[in-house]
Amino acid sequence: MERDLLFPNDVSNERLSENAMLALLKRMGYGHITVHGFRSTFKDWASEATDYPDDLSEAALAH
C-alpha cells in the first residue's frame, strides 16, 4: 500500500493537525512535554547517529 503521509489522521486520512501531538501527549499524561522536544531530539539523532546532510533532516521535518 502506497501513501503520501507517514502518520495520517485515522479518521480523514489527511495530515495530522498541528495540535495532534499535543493532544496525544496530554492523553498519555505527558502534557508537560513540548512537541518542539521531539523535533530537537530528531535533529540531534540525525546529526550524531547518521551521515545524512542537515538539509535532508530539515526536509524530513518539513521545516
Backbone torsions as a table, in degrees:
resi	resn	phi	psi	omega
1	MET	NA	123.2	179.1
2	GLU	-99.5	136.7	176.5
3	ARG	-146.1	158.6	-177.1
4	ASP	-83.6	-28.1	-174.4
5	LEU	-109.3	138.8	177.9
6	LEU	-73.3	-41.1	180.0
7	PHE	-126.9	76.8	-179.3
8	PRO	-74.4	160.0	174.1
9	ASN	-64.8	127.9	-177.3
10	ASP	-62.3	-30.5	-176.3
11	VAL	-83.1	-51.4	-173.3
12	SER	-101.1	-11.8	-176.2
13	ASN	64.9	14.5	175.9
14	GLU	-89.9	-179.8	176.6
15	ARG	-68.9	153.9	178.6
16	LEU	-68.6	150.0	177.5
17	SER	-73.2	166.3	179.5
18	GLU	-62.6	-25.1	-177.1
19	ASN	-97.6	2.4	-176.7
20	ALA	-60.9	-45.7	179.9
21	MET	-66.9	-38.1	177.6
22	LEU	-62.2	-44.2	179.4
23	ALA	-63.2	-41.4	178.4
24	LEU	-62.2	-46.6	179.8
25	LEU	-60.6	-41.3	178.7
26	LYS	-63.6	-44.4	179.2
27	ARG	-62.4	-31.3	-179.6
28	MET	-84.2	-2.9	-179.7
29	GLY	86.0	17.6	-179.9
30	TYR	-117.2	41.1	-178.1
31	GLY	-63.3	-16.1	179.9
32	HIS	-81.5	-8.9	-179.6
33	ILE	-91.8	139.0	178.7
34	THR	-95.8	152.2	176.8
35	VAL	-67.4	-31.3	177.6
36	HIS	-56.2	-32.6	177.9
37	GLY	-60.3	-35.6	177.9
38	PHE	-66.6	-41.8	178.2
39	ARG	-61.8	-46.1	179.9
40	SER	-62.0	-42.6	179.3
41	THR	-62.8	-43.3	178.4
42	PHE	-62.1	-44.7	-179.9
43	LYS	-61.4	-44.0	177.8
44	ASP	-60.6	-47.5	-179.3
45	TRP	-61.2	-46.4	-177.7
46	ALA	-61.4	-38.2	-178.1
47	SER	-80.5	-30.3	-176.0
48	GLU	-93.0	-28.3	-172.6
49	ALA	-113.5	-4.2	179.4
50	THR	-131.2	167.9	176.8
51	ASP	-102.6	11.2	-179.8
52	TYR	-69.2	144.0	178.8
53	PRO	-69.5	155.0	-178.7
54	ASP	-57.0	-36.7	179.8
55	ASP	-57.7	-38.8	-177.1
56	LEU	-70.4	-41.2	178.0
57	SER	-66.0	-34.0	176.2
58	GLU	-66.0	-41.6	178.5
59	ALA	-64.7	-37.8	178.6
60	ALA	-62.5	-31.4	178.5
61	LEU	-87.2	-3.9	-178.3
62	ALA	54.5	44.2	179.7
63	HIS	-112.9	NA	NA
